[in-house]
Amino acid sequence: MAEVEYTAVIERAKGNYSAYIPDLPGCVATGKTEQEVLRRMAEVIRLHIEGMIADGEPVPPPQSMGRTIRTEVAIA
């Protein structure tokens, strides 16, 4: 079993969090907390990749990166 590291995009909504993996279309998870959504996402990634392999699909390598960008804006 190999270890992989994919970038997750986490979005906060009213009452929960959701996350998706840009490099694995359709790979999504939700949770009540950020920690819960990350824990669930780890399991979903594993299941998603196992499904791709079982279906004979190529597994895309991790390529996405994430950065926080700070800037100043005038908000009216």
N, C-alpha and C positions, 0 to 999 in steps of 0.2 A: 504494500500500500504506500503510495507516494503522498507527500504533503504538498498542498498547493495554497496559494494566497491570492485571492481575488479582491478587488476593490468593491466595496458595497456603498451605495448611495442610500443614506438614511433620511427619511422625511418625517417631521413631527406633525401630527394632526391633532384634532381635538380628541383627547382621551386615549390616543395610541400612537404607535410609531409604525412605519412601514419601511421596507428596504428592498432594493433590487441590485442585481449584479449586471452592469453594462455589458460585460463580456459573455454572459450567459442569458440570452433573451428568454423571458418567461420564468426566470428564477427569482421568485419574490417571497417575502415573509412579512408577517405583522406581529406585533407584540404590544403589551401595555406599557413596557418600559424599554429604554434603549438596550439595556442588558438582555432583556428577553428577546427582542427582535434579533440581536446579534447571535444569541444562542440558537434560536430557531433557524437563522440563516445558515449557520454552519452545517446543520443537518440537511437543510434543503439543497445546499450546494452538493453535498455528497450524493443525495438521492437523484438530483438532476443529472450529474455526471454519470452515475451508474446507469440511468435510463438511456442516456446518449450512447454509451458503450453497448448496452444491450440491443439498441436499435441500429448499431453499426454506423452511427454518426461520428464525425471527428469532434474531439473535444478541443474547443478553442483555448489557446494558452492565455494566461492573464496578461492583459496589455493596458487596461485603463489605469489611470492615476488620478488621485484627488488632491486638491490643494484648497486652502481657504484663502480668499483674496479680500483684502481690506482696502477700502477706498472711501473718499468723502463724497457725499451727495447732498444736494439741497432738496429737502423735503418740504413741500408747501403745506 
